[in-house]
Amino acid sequence: MSLNSVNTNMGAMVALQSLNRTNEALNVTQKRISTGLRVNDAKDDGAAFAVAQAVRADVAGLSAANEQLGGVKGILDTSLSGLTKVSETMVKVRETLVRLADDTLNADQRAQYESQYTALQTQITNFIDDATYNGRTLLATAAPGGDITTTRNESGTTYSITAVDGAGTLIVAAAPTDAAGAQAALADGGDFDTVQTAIGNALNTFGSDARYIDSQISYNKDKADSLEAGLGALIDADLAKESARLQSLQIRQQLGTQALSIANQAPQTLLSLFR
């Protein structure tokens, strides 16, 4: 084909193709700069986008798991607060029982100590009843209490916490009516010893559960941060590089427009020779 053809302007065609490629590259760069992402959708990089979506799902799952664990942490912390107050009150209960174990008390003194003991028993009951968070408690085995099973990670793996029968095992019996009854309560295997042991076991168990929940929440946060860092390395755009490329492409676009304009004038110059 003749380069001087008036039917086909090869120079303009080449200039137009080059300008179109420049415009396409410019659109890609502008998209990356405006979103901050190298991979915005499957059209940019299907494999990388698929991986990114899977990682995003994992991060969302970890966030959801931590929200659920946060609720369980509230229940545990509230139960531990109630148990701690119960344990502190048991110190006073023992003091009162030791006084009631004295056979030299007269009737009025015994009645006063029995009244004090009953008041302490009521306090313990109230502490247990009030240890609820969002309508749930671990200090009862029946509603609103009961065992708790919660999700701990993005895979839906569960962690279970066993509730205790607070009314049945954590509350001392009624005030003893004589010294022998108080002495029996204080003896090994007696009511006070049994309740004190149950309270200690519950404190130990719930304390361990609380430490685990705190550790799991912290681990989930660290894992989510690591996943997001990896996601960024996979799909984030290098803005410094893209900014430099944007300037280069803008110059190429200007030059390409000028080249196309010059090429389009060539046939007119050729035609003028025949006038």
Disulfide bonds with the S-S distance in Angstrom:
none
